[in-house]
Amino acid sequence: MVSSFFAGCASDDIADVSDTPRVVVGVLKYTGATYSPIHVDRPYKYALYDINGNFVAYADTTKFITNRMDVYMDKLIEARGMIMKRDGDMVMRIDSMRMYK
């Protein structure tokens, strides 16, 4: 007699984590408050939002080589990388980005 057990997780944020690179089309935004008198350290300086303005993941840009991130800010971009969960937050380790014109 063979018996199988299947376990599933109903959590939405776990389903988005995968071992394969993904492509996200959206907008890169700065997570800090530019004109705030109080400095608050954020885990990541940038976050990705989809074209509808919904949060996708924080952007880990430590592997992405560029001299100016401000070029990509608030523009429609395509980001490629791995999405993972770190300290309870969804994070995309960006390997490459390109800007739409």
Phi, psi and omega in degrees: 000128180248131178232140182239143177237131178245130178244138180229160180239130182271003182286128181290323185286336177286326182294336182278350182273132179212165179270359181253148178297148179236160175244126179240127175257124182181208185237136176264126182234151176283134184270344181277165175266113186295319186250021182280137177287341181253125179275125178240123178285128176257153179294330179220145183284336186230156177222149178259135176236143179286180185292346176267359179090009179275140178296133176254302182192159169289152182256115174269107185256018183292334179266352182269123184261115175203155179264348181217105177281338183297340178296327183269349185294134176057026176243157176286120184231165169242118181248138179239133179171184181267137175257128181219169178254124178230124179051039178084358181249145174282129183227134175252118176277104187281124176263325179209153178218147171219149184259138174276146179264000000 
